[in-house]
Structure formats: C-alpha cells, structure tokens
Amino acid sequence: MRLFQNSGIYPAYLLRLNRLSATASTFAERRNVFLADRFGAAHFLKPVLEGDSSTFFTNGDDDLLQRLWASENGLPAKSELADILLAQIEAHRSEVFYNLDPMRYSSDFVRRLPTCVKHKVAWRAAPSPGADFAAYSLVVCNFPSILDSYRARGWHAAHLAPAHDPVMDDYAANAERPVDVLFVGGYSRHHRRRAEVLEAVAAHGADLNIVFHLDRSRLTRWAESPLGRLLPLSKHRRPHEICDVSAHPVFGLDLYAALSRAKIVLNGAVDMAGDDRGNMRCFEAMGCGALMISDTGRYPEGMVDGETMLSYVDASQAVSRIRQALAQPEQVRHIVKRAGEIMRDQYSKACQWQDFQRLVQEL
C-alpha cells in the first residue's frame, strides 16, 4: 500500500515549529523536526513514524514546508497549497490518501486527486455542519455519535482510534511528579461546563500545586494586557483563580514532559461533544503515566472509572475525587499501571495500523 498521510498545523503550535526548525533548509529537514516533536503523533500511522519508504507524510497547510517541496521539485513559487499537495500525491504515486484535515481539503479537492489514488480516507472527530466529505471513500473517528451523523448524510463511516505513541513510555516511567493537578487545553466561557470545573479546581491552588497550561484566545490576551485592562472587556478576562495557576501553552515533547511531572491530569469535554468521550488528552494522560480524572460519559473501551481512570459528574465531585486520589497514592499507582498497559497493548501503533489496513481492504 502506497500511503499518503496529510495533517495540519495548529496555529498556536506554528511558533514552536518555526523555532525548532530555524536551521532547516529542506522539506525533509523541516518535516523530520515536526515528526520528532510528536505533535499529533497519536494520529500518525505506524509507517509514517517509522519512515517507511512507501509512505509520504506532510502538513498541507504548512506554507513554509510545502513551498520548500515546491522549490525542490520545480513548481512555480506562487503555486497554491492545494496544487502543491496534488503534485506531491502524484509524484508519490499514492494509492491511499489519508487526510487529517478534511475541512481544508474537502470533496472539491478529493475530486482533483490523480487516478493512482484508489481510496480516500478522512479523519474528522468534531461536528461539521456544512462540510462536504461525500467524495471520500471513508470518514473515520472514535466518536460513535459523530460517525452516526456522517452515516445519516449518506457517507461511509467507521471507527478508528488514536494510538499510543511509544515515545511516551520513557515519560510514563518518571516517578518525580511535583504537580498535583495539571490541565492542558482551552479555557472559554463559551464552554461553561469545563469552565466551571476548572474554576472550582483552581480555587484550591493555595494548598495544591495546580498548573493549567491554557491556550488563550487573541481577545483574551488583549483583554488581560495592561492596555486592555483599561477597556470594558471584563467578560473576556479569566477569573483571578484561573490566572493564578495558569502557565503558557505546551505542545509536542513539552506536553509529554508536562504530563510526566503530574500526578493527576484533569480532563473535560467541551459542550459540543455530547455523551461521547475519548479526546486526545485521554490517550496522552494515560500514556504518560498520570491519573486521568475526567467527566462522565461514553468512553472508549478500556477507559473505565475506578479501573484505569476516575470520573466526575460535576465540579464539586471533580474536586472531591482529586482530593481522594491525592490521599490514596497506592490506589492511584494501581490505576495508572493498568491504564498504561491498556494504552500500550490495546491502543498500540501496530493495532491502529492493522485496523486502518482492514478498513481500506473492506472498501
């Protein structure tokens, strides 16, 4: 199988990537820096991470990366990113196109793919009103209700899970965990349930070592700036309890390192998730040896309250379960050990790759 996997760059991560790859002067060098940093690695298939010669990987929205390839392969300097991506697929003679960025490269793009591509697979794990994935052979993710919504629109959809990144194992082995509670992600008043939990936990920052690595919106950054505080923007500022425990966002290997220093990783779905659970933080927290405490819901197989994680129904219970867990380190070690086993065995890269190949063969 000649596989082409396309991903995308989270805007807040681009600054880090540019810094890490400051000396990279070729497409291969910049791409290798990205892959080595493991950002999004749970979604990258086994042959990509192993550098298999029949597999090609790129970030189709990384302007600098793609223009390096265009320059090296004789494309005009002002080529559109979509045209560069098409040229890469044709040059690779790809048989399977696996796209993690179908909102950018939707059916209009897929219909332009060269004839060598026999199967087109898209990953999309969020509600997508107005999206057009009809030209894809298959749409995959790990949220049952979202898959049902795709099927209701007449699209072929199937379950595929993120996978444990084996690089996490070294981080999971870390026994020095000075941070009591860690949260990594977005904080917004628009996600009221998550915000209530974060605010309740942050209120205990006086006697617990709590660290929230928050990705603030541009408006929030402006509202919290010295000049912004002189303007009527209070609804965009975070409560002081949140600010007191907040740190800068972390990505890639820095995220793994942060998770490896935490006893507990707090997780919470955003409002659009419904009852489905299983966002990336679940796999990352459990894979890096922290106890995950997350909101109740329908979790992937192996993520079980009291066995491999702990769950809460509201902000008050989230605080209670955190306190109880910190008071029972032996029980926590048992849960964390079992969670790590589930990640390494049930959600291994080998299993993910086997599942992907099976889904393609069934098309």
N, C-alpha and C positions, 0 to 999 in steps of 0.2 A: 504494500500500500504506500503510494507516494502521497504523504500527508503535508498539507499546508495549514498551519495554525496562525490565525491573526488575533491579536489582542489590542488593547488600547491603554493609553497613559492617563491616570487620574491627574487632573490639573495640579492639585496640591503636591503631587509626587514629582512633577517635572523639574522643580528647582533642585531637588536632591539628585535626580538622574543627571542633570546637567553638571552638577558639581562633581559627581563621581566619575563622569566620563569626560572631564575637561580636557584630558590629553588624548582622547580617542579621535583618530583622524579617518577611520574607515567604518563602513557599515558593520562589518564583523566585530570590530572592537567595541563600538557603542552597544550593539546588541548583546555581546558577551558580558559587558558590565551590567546591563539590565538583568540578564538571566542570573548572574552571580549574586545579585542583591535580593533575589527571591520574591520580589513584589508580585503578588498574584500567583505564586507558584502552585498553589492548590489546584488551579485550573489548567496548568500546562501539562500536556500528556507526556508520558514516560519517555518516548523517543526524542521529544524536544529537549528535555532536561539532560538526556544522555548524549545529545549531539549526534543522533543517528543521521547518516548521510542521505537517507531517502526522505528526510523531513526538513521542512523550511519553516522558520518562525519569524514573525515581525510584528511590530506595533504600527498598524496602518495609519494612525493619527499622529505619530511622532514625526513632525515635519523635518527635523534635522536628520534623523535616522533614514527616513525614506529618500531624502534628497542626496544623501551620501551614496545610497544604492543607485539612484538615477544617474549620478555623475559617473560612477564606476562602470555603468552599463550603457552609456551613450544616449541617455534620454535627455530631451531638452530641459534646461534649467528651470523653466517655468511650468513644467508638467504638473497637472492636477494630482493630488494624492491618490485619488481613485485610479487614475491611469497608471501610476507607478505600481500600485498594488496589483492591478491586472497584468502588468508586464512581468512582475515577479512570479505570479502564478503560472503564466505561460512559459517563462524561462525554466521554471522548476518542473514543468510537465506534471502538475499536481493532479492526482486522481480524486482526492478528498479535500474539500475546503471546509475547515472548522473555524468558525468565526465567533469570537467572544464579544464582538462589537457590532451587533446587527442593527442597532438603532442608527448608526452611521452608515453602515453598508447593508442596506435592506434589499428588497426584491429588485429594485431598479438596477442595483449593482450586480446582483446574482445573475440576472438575465444577460449580462455582458460577459460572463465568465467564458474562457476558452473551452472548446469542446473536449479537451483532455479531462476536464473535471466531471466526474460521473456522479458524485454525491456532494451535497451542500448541507452542512450541519451548522446550526446556530445555537449558542448558549444565551439564554436570557432568563434571569431569575427575578424579574420585577414586573409589576403590571405595566402593560404597554399600550394604552389606548391610542388609537390612530396609527399604530405601527403596521407595517406590511412585511410579513415573513412568508408570504404564500409561495414564493419561488424557492424556498429552502426545501430540501428533501425531508428534513427533520429539525425540530426545535427541542432542545433538551434543557433541563434544570433539575433541581432537587426539591421543588415545592409543588406538592400534588395539586393544590387549588389553581396555581398558575398554569400548570400543564392542562388541567381541565378547561381553563379559559381559552387556551390555544386550540384544543380539540373542538370546542364549541364554534370556533371560527373556521373550522374545516382544515386545520393544519395538522400534519403528522407530528405528534409529540411523544417524548419518552423520558423516563427518569435516568439521570446521570448525576452522580455525586461528586463534590470536590474530593480531593485525596490528600492524605498526609504527606507532607514534604519531609523526606528522610533527614534533611539538614536540621530539622527541629530536634532530633534526638539528642544532640550534644547540648542544646539549650535546656531540654527537659531534665537532663541529669544534674543541673545546677541545684545545690542544696541551700545556698545562701539566698534567702528571699526576704529582704528587709521591708518590701512594700506589702502592707496588709491587704489593700484593695486597689486594683487597677481597672481603669476603664479607658478604652481607646475607641474613638469614633466621633460622631457628630452630636452636637447638642443644639436643639432648636425648640423654641416654644411651640412650634407647629407640631411637634411630636410630644404631645402632652404626657402620655403615659411614661415614656422613657425619661422625660424631663423631671417628672415627679419623683421617680426612683433615684435619679442622680442627685437631685436636691436633698432628698432625705438622707442618703448615704453621706454626701459631702458635709452635712451638718455635724457629723461625728469626727471631723478632721482634727479636733483638738486632742483626742486621745488615741486615734488610729492613724497610721501612715497611709494616707489615701492620695493616689495620683490619678488624675484624669488627663489623658492626652487628647485634647479636643481640637477638632478641625473647625475653626470659626469661619463663619461666612464673611464676605467682604464688608457687608453692612455692620456686622457685629464688631469687626476690627475697627471700623471707622467710629462707631458709637462709643467704643471704650478707649479711644485715643484721647490725649489731652484736649485737643480742639473739639472732638466730637462730644465730649462731656459738657461742653458749653451749650450744646444744642438740644432741642427737645426730642431725644432719641432713646429715652429710657426703656421703651418696650423692646429695644434691640440689644440692651445690655444684659449680661448674665448676672444672676444674684451673687452677692459677695461670697456666699459659701462655696459656690462653684468656682469663682475666680481664685479663691484662696488655695484650692487644691489642683488648679489647672497647670498644665505644662504644654509645651509645644507639641504639635502632631509628630507621630513617628511612623516610619514606613520601612518596608524591606527588612533587612537584618537588624536594624534598630528596633523594629517592632518585636522581632523574636527575642532580642536581648531584654526589652522591657517586660515581656511576658515571663521570661525566665527569672526575673527578680521579684515576681509577685506570688504571694500565697494564694490569693483569690483574684479571679478576673470576673468582673461584673459585666453581664451582657443583657441586652434588652432589645426586642424587636421594635421597629418603627411602626407607626399606626397602619401603614398600608399592607402589612404582612398577614393580616387576618390571624388564623389559628396556626398557620404553618410556621415552623421554626427550623433552624439549621443554617443560619447565616455564616459568613466566613469566620467570624470571631469564635464560633463554637469549635471549629476544627483547629484554629490557631491556638486557642487557650488550652484545649485538651492535649494538643500535640506538643506544646511547650512545657508541660508538667505543672500547670496551675489548676486549681479547683475552679471550675466554672459554676457560677451562680447566675441563673437566667430565669426569665419569666416563663410561666406555664404555657403549654401549647403542644402542638403535634410535632414531635422531634423525629429526626432520622433514627433508623434502627441502631441500637447500641447506646444511645444517649438517654439514660434512664435516671429519673430522680432518685437519689439515695444510693445509686449504684455507681454511676460514672459522672454524676453532676448533682447539683441541688437546684431546686426551682422555687419561685415565689409567685404569689398571686397579686401582691400589691407592694407599695413602697414600704409599708410597715413591716411586712413579712420579709422583705429583702434585707432590711437592717437586722432583724432577728436571726435570720439564717447566717448572715455574715458573722454576727457575734457568737453564735453557737459553734460555727465552724472554727473560728479562731481559738475557741476554748477546748476544742477536741482535735488536736493535731494528729493523733494516731488514726482516727477515723478518716480524716482528710487524706492522709497518706495512702490509705487503702483505696479510697475512691479515685485518687489521682493515678495510682498504679494501674487500676483496672481501665481507666479512661485511656491511658497511654497504650495499653495492649489493644484496645478496640481500634484506636487510630492506626497503629502500625499493622494490624492484621486485616481488619475488616475494610479499612479505607486506605489501603496501600496504593501506591502508584501502579503496581502490577495489576491489582484488581480494577482500578479505574480504566487502564488501557485495555484490559480484556473486555470490560463492559462496552467501551467505545467501539472496539472492533466488532463485537457481536451486533451492536445496533446498526452499524454500517452494513454488515453482511445481510441483515434482515431487510434492508431497503429494497 
